[in-house]
Amino acid sequence: MALLAGNIVLPGQDHYTMGTSRRRCLKAYAIGTGLPVLIFGVLMSARVARVSTWLNAVTRAERIIRVAVSTAFIGVGIYLAVRCMQA
C-alpha cells in the first residue's frame, strides 16, 4: 500500500486505474479528518493568547494585593506592639 498524491494506492493498482468515486471518498475522508484538527488548533491558539493576557492581568493585580496585605500586616503589628507597651 502506498500513498500517491493524497490517494491510497493498493498493491497491483496504479494511480490512474483507481475509480473516481474512490478518489472522491478518500479526499472527503482527508478533509473530514483534517478540518476538525485545524479548527481545534486555531481555537487552542486563540485560547492560549487569552489565557496569557488574563495571566498578565492577574500578575499585576497580585503585586498590588501583596503590597496592600503586607502594609495591613505591618500596620496591625505596630498597633498591637504599641497597645502591648501601654498595658
HTML snippet that shows the backbone in 3Dmol.js (N, CA, C, O; Angstrom):
<script src="https://3Dmol.org/build/3Dmol-min.js"></script>
<div id="view" style="width:600px;height:400px;position:relative"></div>
<script>
const pdb = `
ATOM      1  N   MET A   1       0.855  -1.167   0.000  1.00  0.00           N
ATOM      2  CA  MET A   1       0.000   0.000   0.000  1.00  0.00           C
ATOM      3  C   MET A   1       0.901   1.229   0.000  1.00  0.00           C
ATOM      4  O   MET A   1       1.858   1.291   0.772  1.00  0.00           O
ATOM      5  N   ALA A   2       0.614   2.186  -0.836  1.00  0.00           N
ATOM      6  CA  ALA A   2       1.420   3.393  -0.949  1.00  0.00           C
ATOM      7  C   ALA A   2       0.512   4.605  -0.974  1.00  0.00           C
ATOM      8  O   ALA A   2      -0.672   4.512  -1.299  1.00  0.00           O
ATOM      9  N   LEU A   3       1.080   5.728  -0.631  1.00  0.00           N
ATOM     10  CA  LEU A   3       0.343   6.988  -0.678  1.00  0.00           C
ATOM     11  C   LEU A   3       0.868   7.771  -1.868  1.00  0.00           C
ATOM     12  O   LEU A   3       2.052   8.105  -1.920  1.00  0.00           O
ATOM     13  N   LEU A   4       0.007   8.061  -2.813  1.00  0.00           N
ATOM     14  CA  LEU A   4       0.420   8.754  -4.022  1.00  0.00           C
ATOM     15  C   LEU A   4      -0.511   9.934  -4.242  1.00  0.00           C
ATOM     16  O   LEU A   4      -1.696   9.750  -4.518  1.00  0.00           O
ATOM     17  N   ALA A   5       0.018  11.140  -4.120  1.00  0.00           N
ATOM     18  CA  ALA A   5      -0.734  12.378  -4.358  1.00  0.00           C
ATOM     19  C   ALA A   5      -2.001  12.440  -3.508  1.00  0.00           C
ATOM     20  O   ALA A   5      -3.053  12.873  -3.978  1.00  0.00           O
ATOM     21  N   GLY A   6      -1.893  12.005  -2.259  1.00  0.00           N
ATOM     22  CA  GLY A   6      -3.027  12.080  -1.352  1.00  0.00           C
ATOM     23  C   GLY A   6      -4.007  10.938  -1.477  1.00  0.00           C
ATOM     24  O   GLY A   6      -5.009  10.920  -0.761  1.00  0.00           O
ATOM     25  N   ASN A   7      -3.764   9.998  -2.344  1.00  0.00           N
ATOM     26  CA  ASN A   7      -4.655   8.850  -2.516  1.00  0.00           C
ATOM     27  C   ASN A   7      -3.928   7.580  -2.126  1.00  0.00           C
ATOM     28  O   ASN A   7      -2.736   7.428  -2.391  1.00  0.00           O
ATOM     29  N   ILE A   8      -4.642   6.678  -1.501  1.00  0.00           N
ATOM     30  CA  ILE A   8      -4.054   5.396  -1.137  1.00  0.00           C
ATOM     31  C   ILE A   8      -4.147   4.475  -2.344  1.00  0.00           C
ATOM     32  O   ILE A   8      -5.226   4.266  -2.899  1.00  0.00           O
ATOM     33  N   VAL A   9      -3.011   3.928  -2.741  1.00  0.00           N
ATOM     34  CA  VAL A   9      -2.959   3.022  -3.884  1.00  0.00           C
ATOM     35  C   VAL A   9      -2.633   1.631  -3.359  1.00  0.00           C
ATOM     36  O   VAL A   9      -1.598   1.429  -2.724  1.00  0.00           O
ATOM     37  N   LEU A  10      -3.499   0.692  -3.617  1.00  0.00           N
ATOM     38  CA  LEU A  10      -3.301  -0.674  -3.162  1.00  0.00           C
ATOM     39  C   LEU A  10      -2.329  -1.394  -4.086  1.00  0.00           C
ATOM     40  O   LEU A  10      -2.162  -0.986  -5.235  1.00  0.00           O
ATOM     41  N   PRO A  11      -1.679  -2.466  -3.604  1.00  0.00           N
ATOM     42  CA  PRO A  11      -0.764  -3.227  -4.469  1.00  0.00           C
ATOM     43  C   PRO A  11      -1.499  -3.758  -5.701  1.00  0.00           C
ATOM     44  O   PRO A  11      -2.635  -4.222  -5.606  1.00  0.00           O
ATOM     45  N   GLY A  12      -0.852  -3.687  -6.829  1.00  0.00           N
ATOM     46  CA  GLY A  12      -1.444  -4.155  -8.080  1.00  0.00           C
ATOM     47  C   GLY A  12      -2.406  -3.150  -8.694  1.00  0.00           C
ATOM     48  O   GLY A  12      -3.123  -3.473  -9.641  1.00  0.00           O
ATOM     49  N   GLN A  13      -2.425  -1.960  -8.171  1.00  0.00           N
ATOM     50  CA  GLN A  13      -3.344  -0.944  -8.694  1.00  0.00           C
ATOM     51  C   GLN A  13      -2.540   0.345  -8.852  1.00  0.00           C
ATOM     52  O   GLN A  13      -1.919   0.810  -7.896  1.00  0.00           O
ATOM     53  N   ASP A  14      -2.547   0.909 -10.024  1.00  0.00           N
ATOM     54  CA  ASP A  14      -1.823   2.164 -10.180  1.00  0.00           C
ATOM     55  C   ASP A  14      -2.782   3.335  -9.965  1.00  0.00           C
ATOM     56  O   ASP A  14      -3.991   3.150  -9.826  1.00  0.00           O
ATOM     57  N   HIS A  15      -2.231   4.510  -9.942  1.00  0.00           N
ATOM     58  CA  HIS A  15      -2.989   5.719  -9.618  1.00  0.00           C
ATOM     59  C   HIS A  15      -4.102   5.984 -10.630  1.00  0.00           C
ATOM     60  O   HIS A  15      -5.170   6.469 -10.256  1.00  0.00           O
ATOM     61  N   TYR A  16      -3.873   5.681 -11.876  1.00  0.00           N
ATOM     62  CA  TYR A  16      -4.825   6.050 -12.922  1.00  0.00           C
ATOM     63  C   TYR A  16      -5.995   5.073 -13.053  1.00  0.00           C
ATOM     64  O   TYR A  16      -7.033   5.430 -13.610  1.00  0.00           O
ATOM     65  N   THR A  17      -5.840   3.841 -12.545  1.00  0.00           N
ATOM     66  CA  THR A  17      -6.938   2.888 -12.671  1.00  0.00           C
ATOM     67  C   THR A  17      -7.887   2.933 -11.485  1.00  0.00           C
ATOM     68  O   THR A  17      -8.912   2.251 -11.493  1.00  0.00           O
ATOM     69  N   MET A  18      -7.562   3.734 -10.452  1.00  0.00           N
ATOM     70  CA  MET A  18      -8.435   3.847  -9.308  1.00  0.00           C
ATOM     71  C   MET A  18      -9.696   4.608  -9.726  1.00  0.00           C
ATOM     72  O   MET A  18      -9.606   5.590 -10.463  1.00  0.00           O
ATOM     73  N   GLY A  19     -10.834   4.179  -9.277  1.00  0.00           N
ATOM     74  CA  GLY A  19     -12.086   4.814  -9.646  1.00  0.00           C
ATOM     75  C   GLY A  19     -12.208   6.217  -9.082  1.00  0.00           C
ATOM     76  O   GLY A  19     -11.687   6.521  -8.009  1.00  0.00           O
ATOM     77  N   THR A  20     -12.913   7.072  -9.833  1.00  0.00           N
ATOM     78  CA  THR A  20     -13.056   8.456  -9.378  1.00  0.00           C
ATOM     79  C   THR A  20     -13.890   8.558  -8.109  1.00  0.00           C
ATOM     80  O   THR A  20     -13.666   9.455  -7.296  1.00  0.00           O
ATOM     81  N   SER A  21     -14.853   7.650  -7.925  1.00  0.00           N
ATOM     82  CA  SER A  21     -15.658   7.708  -6.712  1.00  0.00           C
ATOM     83  C   SER A  21     -14.807   7.376  -5.479  1.00  0.00           C
ATOM     84  O   SER A  21     -14.996   7.944  -4.403  1.00  0.00           O
ATOM     85  N   ARG A  22     -13.874   6.450  -5.662  1.00  0.00           N
ATOM     86  CA  ARG A  22     -12.992   6.117  -4.537  1.00  0.00           C
ATOM     87  C   ARG A  22     -12.064   7.286  -4.228  1.00  0.00           C
ATOM     88  O   ARG A  22     -11.796   7.575  -3.062  1.00  0.00           O
ATOM     89  N   ARG A  23     -11.576   7.952  -5.258  1.00  0.00           N
ATOM     90  CA  ARG A  23     -10.719   9.123  -5.041  1.00  0.00           C
ATOM     91  C   ARG A  23     -11.489  10.215  -4.307  1.00  0.00           C
ATOM     92  O   ARG A  23     -10.957  10.874  -3.414  1.00  0.00           O
ATOM     93  N   ARG A  24     -12.743  10.394  -4.696  1.00  0.00           N
ATOM     94  CA  ARG A  24     -13.568  11.412  -4.030  1.00  0.00           C
ATOM     95  C   ARG A  24     -13.792  11.045  -2.567  1.00  0.00           C
ATOM     96  O   ARG A  24     -13.741  11.906  -1.689  1.00  0.00           O
ATOM     97  N   CYS A  25     -14.038   9.777  -2.314  1.00  0.00           N
ATOM     98  CA  CYS A  25     -14.231   9.327  -0.931  1.00  0.00           C
ATOM     99  C   CYS A  25     -12.968   9.551  -0.104  1.00  0.00           C
ATOM    100  O   CYS A  25     -13.042   9.999   1.040  1.00  0.00           O
ATOM    101  N   LEU A  26     -11.820   9.242  -0.681  1.00  0.00           N
ATOM    102  CA  LEU A  26     -10.575   9.434   0.048  1.00  0.00           C
ATOM    103  C   LEU A  26     -10.291  10.906   0.296  1.00  0.00           C
ATOM    104  O   LEU A  26      -9.805  11.273   1.366  1.00  0.00           O
ATOM    105  N   LYS A  27     -10.590  11.752  -0.682  1.00  0.00           N
ATOM    106  CA  LYS A  27     -10.400  13.192  -0.486  1.00  0.00           C
ATOM    107  C   LYS A  27     -11.370  13.724   0.555  1.00  0.00           C
ATOM    108  O   LYS A  27     -10.997  14.560   1.377  1.00  0.00           O
ATOM    109  N   ALA A  28     -12.603  13.253   0.533  1.00  0.00           N
ATOM    110  CA  ALA A  28     -13.579  13.668   1.542  1.00  0.00           C
ATOM    111  C   ALA A  28     -13.137  13.206   2.930  1.00  0.00           C
ATOM    112  O   ALA A  28     -13.300  13.928   3.914  1.00  0.00           O
ATOM    113  N   TYR A  29     -12.582  12.005   2.998  1.00  0.00           N
ATOM    114  CA  TYR A  29     -12.074  11.497   4.271  1.00  0.00           C
ATOM    115  C   TYR A  29     -10.911  12.359   4.768  1.00  0.00           C
ATOM    116  O   TYR A  29     -10.827  12.680   5.953  1.00  0.00           O
ATOM    117  N   ALA A  30     -10.028  12.725   3.859  1.00  0.00           N
ATOM    118  CA  ALA A  30      -8.880  13.549   4.240  1.00  0.00           C
ATOM    119  C   ALA A  30      -9.342  14.909   4.753  1.00  0.00           C
ATOM    120  O   ALA A  30      -8.839  15.393   5.766  1.00  0.00           O
ATOM    121  N   ILE A  31     -10.282  15.519   4.068  1.00  0.00           N
ATOM    122  CA  ILE A  31     -10.800  16.815   4.511  1.00  0.00           C
ATOM    123  C   ILE A  31     -11.572  16.650   5.819  1.00  0.00           C
ATOM    124  O   ILE A  31     -11.439  17.470   6.729  1.00  0.00           O
ATOM    125  N   GLY A  32     -12.367  15.607   5.912  1.00  0.00           N
ATOM    126  CA  GLY A  32     -13.165  15.376   7.113  1.00  0.00           C
ATOM    127  C   GLY A  32     -12.346  15.104   8.351  1.00  0.00           C
ATOM    128  O   GLY A  32     -12.775  15.432   9.457  1.00  0.00           O
ATOM    129  N   THR A  33     -11.189  14.520   8.195  1.00  0.00           N
ATOM    130  CA  THR A  33     -10.340  14.263   9.358  1.00  0.00           C
ATOM    131  C   THR A  33      -9.387  15.424   9.622  1.00  0.00           C
ATOM    132  O   THR A  33      -9.002  15.649  10.769  1.00  0.00           O
ATOM    133  N   GLY A  34      -9.006  16.146   8.612  1.00  0.00           N
ATOM    134  CA  GLY A  34      -8.070  17.254   8.784  1.00  0.00           C
ATOM    135  C   GLY A  34      -8.718  18.535   9.259  1.00  0.00           C
ATOM    136  O   GLY A  34      -8.104  19.296  10.007  1.00  0.00           O
ATOM    137  N   LEU A  35      -9.941  18.788   8.842  1.00  0.00           N
ATOM    138  CA  LEU A  35     -10.632  20.028   9.193  1.00  0.00           C
ATOM    139  C   LEU A  35     -10.877  20.161  10.695  1.00  0.00           C
ATOM    140  O   LEU A  35     -10.610  21.233  11.238  1.00  0.00           O
ATOM    141  N   PRO A  36     -11.364  19.149  11.393  1.00  0.00           N
ATOM    142  CA  PRO A  36     -11.532  19.293  12.848  1.00  0.00           C
ATOM    143  C   PRO A  36     -10.219  19.549  13.581  1.00  0.00           C
ATOM    144  O   PRO A  36     -10.187  20.293  14.561  1.00  0.00           O
ATOM    145  N   VAL A  37      -9.143  18.936  13.112  1.00  0.00           N
ATOM    146  CA  VAL A  37      -7.838  19.161  13.728  1.00  0.00           C
ATOM    147  C   VAL A  37      -7.413  20.608  13.529  1.00  0.00           C
ATOM    148  O   VAL A  37      -6.898  21.233  14.456  1.00  0.00           O
ATOM    149  N   LEU A  38      -7.619  21.145  12.341  1.00  0.00           N
ATOM    150  CA  LEU A  38      -7.283  22.531  12.059  1.00  0.00           C
ATOM    151  C   LEU A  38      -8.108  23.483  12.921  1.00  0.00           C
ATOM    152  O   LEU A  38      -7.567  24.428  13.494  1.00  0.00           O
ATOM    153  N   ILE A  39      -9.398  23.241  13.014  1.00  0.00           N
ATOM    154  CA  ILE A  39     -10.277  24.101  13.815  1.00  0.00           C
ATOM    155  C   ILE A  39      -9.869  24.042  15.293  1.00  0.00           C
ATOM    156  O   ILE A  39      -9.800  25.074  15.961  1.00  0.00           O
ATOM    157  N   PHE A  40      -9.604  22.848  15.794  1.00  0.00           N
ATOM    158  CA  PHE A  40      -9.190  22.691  17.184  1.00  0.00           C
ATOM    159  C   PHE A  40      -7.876  23.436  17.446  1.00  0.00           C
ATOM    160  O   PHE A  40      -7.722  24.076  18.486  1.00  0.00           O
ATOM    161  N   GLY A  41      -6.943  23.355  16.515  1.00  0.00           N
ATOM    162  CA  GLY A  41      -5.668  24.053  16.679  1.00  0.00           C
ATOM    163  C   GLY A  41      -5.830  25.557  16.711  1.00  0.00           C
ATOM    164  O   GLY A  41      -5.193  26.233  17.519  1.00  0.00           O
ATOM    165  N   VAL A  42      -6.676  26.090  15.841  1.00  0.00           N
ATOM    166  CA  VAL A  42      -6.916  27.537  15.821  1.00  0.00           C
ATOM    167  C   VAL A  42      -7.579  27.980  17.125  1.00  0.00           C
ATOM    168  O   VAL A  42      -7.189  28.992  17.708  1.00  0.00           O
ATOM    169  N   LEU A  43      -8.575  27.230  17.583  1.00  0.00           N
ATOM    170  CA  LEU A  43      -9.250  27.577  18.839  1.00  0.00           C
ATOM    171  C   LEU A  43      -8.298  27.514  20.029  1.00  0.00           C
ATOM    172  O   LEU A  43      -8.346  28.367  20.915  1.00  0.00           O
ATOM    173  N   MET A  44      -7.438  26.505  20.044  1.00  0.00           N
ATOM    174  CA  MET A  44      -6.483  26.385  21.146  1.00  0.00           C
ATOM    175  C   MET A  44      -5.494  27.544  21.160  1.00  0.00           C
ATOM    176  O   MET A  44      -5.164  28.058  22.229  1.00  0.00           O
ATOM    177  N   SER A  45      -5.019  27.961  19.998  1.00  0.00           N
ATOM    178  CA  SER A  45      -4.074  29.079  19.962  1.00  0.00           C
ATOM    179  C   SER A  45      -4.749  30.375  20.392  1.00  0.00           C
ATOM    180  O   SER A  45      -4.120  31.206  21.048  1.00  0.00           O
ATOM    181  N   ALA A  46      -6.020  30.563  20.035  1.00  0.00           N
ATOM    182  CA  ALA A  46      -6.741  31.754  20.474  1.00  0.00           C
ATOM    183  C   ALA A  46      -6.946  31.735  21.983  1.00  0.00           C
ATOM    184  O   ALA A  46      -6.824  32.768  22.640  1.00  0.00           O
ATOM    185  N   ARG A  47      -7.257  30.568  22.533  1.00  0.00           N
ATOM    186  CA  ARG A  47      -7.453  30.448  23.988  1.00  0.00           C
ATOM    187  C   ARG A  47      -6.147  30.685  24.742  1.00  0.00           C
ATOM    188  O   ARG A  47      -6.150  31.304  25.806  1.00  0.00           O
ATOM    189  N   VAL A  48      -5.044  30.202  24.204  1.00  0.00           N
ATOM    190  CA  VAL A  48      -3.755  30.410  24.858  1.00  0.00           C
ATOM    191  C   VAL A  48      -3.428  31.895  24.916  1.00  0.00           C
ATOM    192  O   VAL A  48      -2.908  32.377  25.923  1.00  0.00           O
ATOM    193  N   ALA A  49      -3.728  32.622  23.848  1.00  0.00           N
ATOM    194  CA  ALA A  49      -3.487  34.062  23.843  1.00  0.00           C
ATOM    195  C   ALA A  49      -4.347  34.760  24.889  1.00  0.00           C
ATOM    196  O   ALA A  49      -3.871  35.660  25.581  1.00  0.00           O
ATOM    197  N   ARG A  50      -5.619  34.351  25.009  1.00  0.00           N
ATOM    198  CA  ARG A  50      -6.497  34.963  26.019  1.00  0.00           C
ATOM    199  C   ARG A  50      -6.042  34.617  27.431  1.00  0.00           C
ATOM    200  O   ARG A  50      -6.063  35.476  28.312  1.00  0.00           O
ATOM    201  N   VAL A  51      -5.638  33.389  27.654  1.00  0.00           N
ATOM    202  CA  VAL A  51      -5.168  32.988  28.981  1.00  0.00           C
ATOM    203  C   VAL A  51      -3.904  33.751  29.333  1.00  0.00           C
ATOM    204  O   VAL A  51      -3.716  34.139  30.486  1.00  0.00           O
ATOM    205  N   SER A  52      -3.044  33.967  28.367  1.00  0.00           N
ATOM    206  CA  SER A  52      -1.820  34.717  28.601  1.00  0.00           C
ATOM    207  C   SER A  52      -2.135  36.151  29.013  1.00  0.00           C
ATOM    208  O   SER A  52      -1.517  36.681  29.937  1.00  0.00           O
ATOM    209  N   THR A  53      -3.091  36.781  28.335  1.00  0.00           N
ATOM    210  CA  THR A  53      -3.496  38.149  28.685  1.00  0.00           C
ATOM    211  C   THR A  53      -4.081  38.175  30.093  1.00  0.00           C
ATOM    212  O   THR A  53      -3.765  39.063  30.884  1.00  0.00           O
ATOM    213  N   TRP A  54      -4.934  37.200  30.404  1.00  0.00           N
ATOM    214  CA  TRP A  54      -5.543  37.130  31.724  1.00  0.00           C
ATOM    215  C   TRP A  54      -4.488  36.913  32.798  1.00  0.00           C
ATOM    216  O   TRP A  54      -4.562  37.518  33.867  1.00  0.00           O
ATOM    217  N   LEU A  55      -3.509  36.059  32.529  1.00  0.00           N
ATOM    218  CA  LEU A  55      -2.459  35.775  33.499  1.00  0.00           C
ATOM    219  C   LEU A  55      -1.600  37.009  33.762  1.00  0.00           C
ATOM    220  O   LEU A  55      -1.181  37.240  34.896  1.00  0.00           O
ATOM    221  N   ASN A  56      -1.337  37.797  32.734  1.00  0.00           N
ATOM    222  CA  ASN A  56      -0.597  39.045  32.936  1.00  0.00           C
ATOM    223  C   ASN A  56      -1.373  40.007  33.832  1.00  0.00           C
ATOM    224  O   ASN A  56      -0.782  40.670  34.685  1.00  0.00           O
ATOM    225  N   ALA A  57      -2.684  40.090  33.648  1.00  0.00           N
ATOM    226  CA  ALA A  57      -3.507  40.949  34.493  1.00  0.00           C
ATOM    227  C   ALA A  57      -3.505  40.462  35.938  1.00  0.00           C
ATOM    228  O   ALA A  57      -3.438  41.267  36.868  1.00  0.00           O
ATOM    229  N   VAL A  58      -3.576  39.155  36.125  1.00  0.00           N
ATOM    230  CA  VAL A  58      -3.545  38.595  37.486  1.00  0.00           C
ATOM    231  C   VAL A  58      -2.195  38.868  38.139  1.00  0.00           C
ATOM    232  O   VAL A  58      -2.137  39.142  39.337  1.00  0.00           O
ATOM    233  N   THR A  59      -1.122  38.801  37.382  1.00  0.00           N
ATOM    234  CA  THR A  59       0.213  39.068  37.922  1.00  0.00           C
ATOM    235  C   THR A  59       0.329  40.515  38.390  1.00  0.00           C
ATOM    236  O   THR A  59       0.896  40.791  39.447  1.00  0.00           O
ATOM    237  N   ARG A  60      -0.210  41.434  37.597  1.00  0.00           N
ATOM    238  CA  ARG A  60      -0.184  42.848  38.012  1.00  0.00           C
ATOM    239  C   ARG A  60      -1.027  43.054  39.269  1.00  0.00           C
ATOM    240  O   ARG A  60      -0.611  43.763  40.184  1.00  0.00           O
ATOM    241  N   ALA A  61      -2.196  42.444  39.317  1.00  0.00           N
ATOM    242  CA  ALA A  61      -3.065  42.574  40.491  1.00  0.00           C
ATOM    243  C   ALA A  61      -2.414  41.928  41.709  1.00  0.00           C
ATOM    244  O   ALA A  61      -2.569  42.427  42.824  1.00  0.00           O
ATOM    245  N   GLU A  62      -1.698  40.844  41.520  1.00  0.00           N
ATOM    246  CA  GLU A  62      -1.050  40.151  42.636  1.00  0.00           C
ATOM    247  C   GLU A  62      -0.023  41.055  43.303  1.00  0.00           C
ATOM    248  O   GLU A  62       0.094  41.053  44.528  1.00  0.00           O
ATOM    249  N   ARG A  63       0.705  41.810  42.536  1.00  0.00           N
ATOM    250  CA  ARG A  63       1.705  42.721  43.105  1.00  0.00           C
ATOM    251  C   ARG A  63       1.024  43.765  43.984  1.00  0.00           C
ATOM    252  O   ARG A  63       1.492  44.053  45.085  1.00  0.00           O
ATOM    253  N   ILE A  64      -0.065  44.325  43.504  1.00  0.00           N
ATOM    254  CA  ILE A  64      -0.792  45.345  44.267  1.00  0.00           C
ATOM    255  C   ILE A  64      -1.365  44.734  45.541  1.00  0.00           C
ATOM    256  O   ILE A  64      -1.295  45.343  46.608  1.00  0.00           O
ATOM    257  N   ILE A  65      -1.925  43.545  45.435  1.00  0.00           N
ATOM    258  CA  ILE A  65      -2.511  42.880  46.599  1.00  0.00           C
ATOM    259  C   ILE A  65      -1.436  42.541  47.621  1.00  0.00           C
ATOM    260  O   ILE A  65      -1.669  42.673  48.823  1.00  0.00           O
ATOM    261  N   ARG A  66      -0.265  42.107  47.171  1.00  0.00           N
ATOM    262  CA  ARG A  66       0.826  41.801  48.102  1.00  0.00           C
ATOM    263  C   ARG A  66       1.239  43.031  48.894  1.00  0.00           C
ATOM    264  O   ARG A  66       1.450  42.948  50.104  1.00  0.00           O
ATOM    265  N   VAL A  67       1.357  44.178  48.222  1.00  0.00           N
ATOM    266  CA  VAL A  67       1.733  45.414  48.909  1.00  0.00           C
ATOM    267  C   VAL A  67       0.657  45.794  49.914  1.00  0.00           C
ATOM    268  O   VAL A  67       0.971  46.183  51.039  1.00  0.00           O
ATOM    269  N   ALA A  68      -0.612  45.686  49.520  1.00  0.00           N
ATOM    270  CA  ALA A  68      -1.711  46.050  50.420  1.00  0.00           C
ATOM    271  C   ALA A  68      -1.751  45.134  51.642  1.00  0.00           C
ATOM    272  O   ALA A  68      -1.924  45.610  52.764  1.00  0.00           O
ATOM    273  N   VAL A  69      -1.595  43.846  51.440  1.00  0.00           N
ATOM    274  CA  VAL A  69      -1.644  42.904  52.561  1.00  0.00           C
ATOM    275  C   VAL A  69      -0.446  43.086  53.480  1.00  0.00           C
ATOM    276  O   VAL A  69      -0.589  43.056  54.702  1.00  0.00           O
ATOM    277  N   SER A  70       0.729  43.273  52.902  1.00  0.00           N
ATOM    278  CA  SER A  70       1.909  43.466  53.753  1.00  0.00           C
ATOM    279  C   SER A  70       1.803  44.760  54.545  1.00  0.00           C
ATOM    280  O   SER A  70       2.219  44.802  55.703  1.00  0.00           O
ATOM    281  N   THR A  71       1.262  45.807  53.956  1.00  0.00           N
ATOM    282  CA  THR A  71       1.051  47.061  54.675  1.00  0.00           C
ATOM    283  C   THR A  71       0.056  46.857  55.817  1.00  0.00           C
ATOM    284  O   THR A  71       0.260  47.369  56.918  1.00  0.00           O
ATOM    285  N   ALA A  72      -1.014  46.115  55.556  1.00  0.00           N
ATOM    286  CA  ALA A  72      -2.001  45.842  56.606  1.00  0.00           C
ATOM    287  C   ALA A  72      -1.377  45.038  57.745  1.00  0.00           C
ATOM    288  O   ALA A  72      -1.619  45.344  58.913  1.00  0.00           O
ATOM    289  N   PHE A  73      -0.579  44.015  57.430  1.00  0.00           N
ATOM    290  CA  PHE A  73       0.054  43.216  58.483  1.00  0.00           C
ATOM    291  C   PHE A  73       1.025  44.052  59.304  1.00  0.00           C
ATOM    292  O   PHE A  73       1.055  43.940  60.530  1.00  0.00           O
ATOM    293  N   ILE A  74       1.810  44.879  58.649  1.00  0.00           N
ATOM    294  CA  ILE A  74       2.757  45.730  59.382  1.00  0.00           C
ATOM    295  C   ILE A  74       1.997  46.727  60.251  1.00  0.00           C
ATOM    296  O   ILE A  74       2.372  46.979  61.396  1.00  0.00           O
ATOM    297  N   GLY A  75       0.931  47.289  59.698  1.00  0.00           N
ATOM    298  CA  GLY A  75       0.118  48.237  60.488  1.00  0.00           C
ATOM    299  C   GLY A  75      -0.498  47.578  61.710  1.00  0.00           C
ATOM    300  O   GLY A  75      -0.465  48.149  62.800  1.00  0.00           O
ATOM    301  N   VAL A  76      -1.056  46.392  61.549  1.00  0.00           N
ATOM    302  CA  VAL A  76      -1.641  45.668  62.681  1.00  0.00           C
ATOM    303  C   VAL A  76      -0.558  45.299  63.686  1.00  0.00           C
ATOM    304  O   VAL A  76      -0.786  45.371  64.893  1.00  0.00           O
ATOM    305  N   GLY A  77       0.609  44.909  63.208  1.00  0.00           N
ATOM    306  CA  GLY A  77       1.719  44.581  64.105  1.00  0.00           C
ATOM    307  C   GLY A  77       2.156  45.771  64.929  1.00  0.00           C
ATOM    308  O   GLY A  77       2.382  45.638  66.132  1.00  0.00           O
ATOM    309  N   ILE A  78       2.281  46.933  64.308  1.00  0.00           N
ATOM    310  CA  ILE A  78       2.660  48.146  65.037  1.00  0.00           C
ATOM    311  C   ILE A  78       1.579  48.495  66.051  1.00  0.00           C
ATOM    312  O   ILE A  78       1.882  48.843  67.192  1.00  0.00           O
ATOM    313  N   TYR A  79       0.309  48.403  65.635  1.00  0.00           N
ATOM    314  CA  TYR A  79      -0.799  48.716  66.544  1.00  0.00           C
ATOM    315  C   TYR A  79      -0.757  47.801  67.769  1.00  0.00           C
ATOM    316  O   TYR A  79      -0.878  48.275  68.899  1.00  0.00           O
ATOM    317  N   LEU A  80      -0.586  46.494  67.553  1.00  0.00           N
ATOM    318  CA  LEU A  80      -0.551  45.563  68.679  1.00  0.00           C
ATOM    319  C   LEU A  80       0.669  45.769  69.567  1.00  0.00           C
ATOM    320  O   LEU A  80       0.578  45.606  70.783  1.00  0.00           O
ATOM    321  N   ALA A  81       1.833  46.133  68.967  1.00  0.00           N
ATOM    322  CA  ALA A  81       3.035  46.389  69.756  1.00  0.00           C
ATOM    323  C   ALA A  81       2.845  47.613  70.631  1.00  0.00           C
ATOM    324  O   ALA A  81       3.218  47.601  71.804  1.00  0.00           O
ATOM    325  N   VAL A  82       2.266  48.671  70.074  1.00  0.00           N
ATOM    326  CA  VAL A  82       2.022  49.894  70.857  1.00  0.00           C
ATOM    327  C   VAL A  82       1.011  49.609  71.954  1.00  0.00           C
ATOM    328  O   VAL A  82       1.191  50.056  73.087  1.00  0.00           O
ATOM    329  N   ARG A  83      -0.024  48.890  71.649  1.00  0.00           N
ATOM    330  CA  ARG A  83      -1.073  48.552  72.630  1.00  0.00           C
ATOM    331  C   ARG A  83      -0.492  47.700  73.755  1.00  0.00           C
ATOM    332  O   ARG A  83      -0.841  47.876  74.922  1.00  0.00           O
ATOM    333  N   CYS A  84       0.403  46.769  73.392  1.00  0.00           N
ATOM    334  CA  CYS A  84       1.019  45.894  74.391  1.00  0.00           C
ATOM    335  C   CYS A  84       1.933  46.713  75.318  1.00  0.00           C
ATOM    336  O   CYS A  84       2.003  46.425  76.513  1.00  0.00           O
ATOM    337  N   MET A  85       2.635  47.727  74.787  1.00  0.00           N
ATOM    338  CA  MET A  85       3.538  48.548  75.589  1.00  0.00           C
ATOM    339  C   MET A  85       2.754  49.444  76.554  1.00  0.00           C
ATOM    340  O   MET A  85       3.235  49.754  77.643  1.00  0.00           O
ATOM    341  N   GLN A  86       1.556  49.856  76.157  1.00  0.00           N
ATOM    342  CA  GLN A  86       0.756  50.729  77.015  1.00  0.00           C
ATOM    343  C   GLN A  86       0.116  49.957  78.163  1.00  0.00           C
ATOM    344  O   GLN A  86      -0.244  50.555  79.177  1.00  0.00           O
ATOM    345  N   ALA A  87      -0.028  48.693  78.031  1.00  0.00           N
ATOM    346  CA  ALA A  87      -0.702  47.924  79.084  1.00  0.00           C
ATOM    347  C   ALA A  87       0.161  47.618  80.252  1.00  0.00           C
ATOM    348  O   ALA A  87      -0.290  46.977  81.202  1.00  0.00           O
TER     349      ALA A  87
END
`;
const viewer = $3Dmol.createViewer("view");
viewer.addModel(pdb, "pdb");
viewer.setStyle({}, {cartoon: {color: "spectrum"}});
viewer.zoomTo();
viewer.render();
</script>
